[in-house]
Amino acid sequence: MGNSQSFDFDDFKQKAMQELYAGKPLMGESGIFTPLLKHFLEATLQGEMSNHLTT
């Protein structure tokens, strides 16, 4: 959870369009949306932990 790397949405969008046209699946372990979902879940968990530890 200590990964404070920012998510480059524009880069993700470009790669996602290329992979979509190449026929890559949307979901799953190697799916197009997996990096976006991973970033979202990590940020959510980090927020929950920060909130929990400060209260």
GROMACS elastic network, one bead per residue, 0.5 to 0.9 nm:
[ bonds ]
;  ai    aj funct       b0    kb
    1     4     6  0.80397   500
    1    42     6  0.63743   500
    1    43     6  0.82534   500
    1    45     6  0.76919   500
    1    46     6  0.63889   500
    2     5     6  0.89449   500
    2    46     6  0.81082   500
    3     6     6  0.86921   500
    3    42     6  0.83077   500
    4    43     6  0.87013   500
    6    39     6  0.87232   500
    7    10     6  0.89664   500
    7    11     6  0.87155   500
    7    12     6  0.82040   500
    7    36     6  0.81668   500
    7    39     6  0.70121   500
    8    11     6  0.54346   500
    8    12     6  0.62573   500
    8    13     6  0.86965   500
    9    13     6  0.59963   500
    9    14     6  0.86489   500
    9    36     6  0.84254   500
   10    13     6  0.50240   500
   10    14     6  0.63204   500
   10    15     6  0.87090   500
   11    14     6  0.52404   500
   11    15     6  0.62566   500
   11    16     6  0.84649   500
   12    15     6  0.52051   500
   12    16     6  0.58605   500
   12    17     6  0.85603   500
   12    32     6  0.89588   500
   12    35     6  0.81461   500
   12    36     6  0.77854   500
   13    16     6  0.50571   500
   13    17     6  0.62214   500
   13    18     6  0.87062   500
   14    17     6  0.53716   500
   14    18     6  0.64105   500
   14    19     6  0.87342   500
   15    18     6  0.51333   500
   15    19     6  0.60877   500
   15    20     6  0.84489   500
   15    32     6  0.82961   500
   16    19     6  0.51063   500
   16    20     6  0.59211   500
   16    21     6  0.85908   500
   16    26     6  0.89053   500
   16    32     6  0.56900   500
   16    33     6  0.76344   500
   17    20     6  0.50074   500
   17    21     6  0.62350   500
   17    22     6  0.85449   500
   17    32     6  0.87661   500
   18    21     6  0.53354   500
   18    22     6  0.62443   500
   18    23     6  0.88954   500
   18    24     6  0.89956   500
   19    23     6  0.63636   500
   19    24     6  0.53859   500
   19    25     6  0.82881   500
   19    26     6  0.89935   500
   19    31     6  0.89532   500
   19    32     6  0.67874   500
   20    23     6  0.52358   500
   20    24     6  0.55249   500
   20    25     6  0.73553   500
   20    26     6  0.75912   500
   20    32     6  0.73036   500
   21    24     6  0.75791   500
   23    26     6  0.89771   500
   24    30     6  0.82682   500
   24    31     6  0.66207   500
   24    32     6  0.68148   500
   25    28     6  0.72745   500
   25    30     6  0.76162   500
   25    31     6  0.50425   500
   25    32     6  0.63272   500
   25    33     6  0.87686   500
   26    30     6  0.84264   500
   26    33     6  0.57343   500
   26    34     6  0.79096   500
   27    30     6  0.72636   500
   27    32     6  0.62729   500
   27    33     6  0.59088   500
   27    34     6  0.63618   500
   28    32     6  0.82206   500
   28    33     6  0.82701   500
   28    34     6  0.68429   500
   29    34     6  0.67616   500
   30    33     6  0.85654   500
   30    34     6  0.67258   500
   30    35     6  0.88981   500
   31    34     6  0.53810   500
   31    35     6  0.82441   500
   32    35     6  0.72439   500
   32    36     6  0.82720   500
   33    36     6  0.53355   500
   33    37     6  0.61485   500
   33    38     6  0.85490   500
   34    37     6  0.51355   500
   34    38     6  0.59705   500
   34    39     6  0.85905   500
   35    38     6  0.50043   500
   35    39     6  0.61507   500
   35    40     6  0.85745   500
   36    39     6  0.52272   500
   36    40     6  0.61842   500
   36    41     6  0.86642   500
   37    40     6  0.50467   500
   37    41     6  0.60877   500
   37    42     6  0.85273   500
   38    41     6  0.52570   500
   38    42     6  0.61084   500
   38    43     6  0.85499   500
   39    42     6  0.52162   500
   39    43     6  0.60880   500
   39    44     6  0.85001   500
   40    43     6  0.52568   500
   40    44     6  0.61009   500
   40    45     6  0.86318   500
   41    44     6  0.50341   500
   41    45     6  0.60920   500
   41    46     6  0.84981   500
   42    45     6  0.51531   500
   42    46     6  0.60488   500
   42    47     6  0.85621   500
   43    46     6  0.50654   500
   43    47     6  0.61678   500
   43    48     6  0.86340   500
   44    47     6  0.51346   500
   44    48     6  0.62317   500
   44    49     6  0.86844   500
   45    49     6  0.61090   500
   45    50     6  0.84989   500
   46    49     6  0.51362   500
   46    50     6  0.60556   500
   46    51     6  0.85039   500
   47    50     6  0.50999   500
   47    51     6  0.60638   500
   47    52     6  0.84552   500
   48    51     6  0.51466   500
   48    52     6  0.59950   500
   48    53     6  0.85577   500
   49    53     6  0.60087   500
   49    54     6  0.85429   500
   50    53     6  0.52830   500
   50    54     6  0.62167   500
   50    55     6  0.87703   500
   51    54     6  0.53575   500
   51    55     6  0.63448   500
   52    55     6  0.55830   500
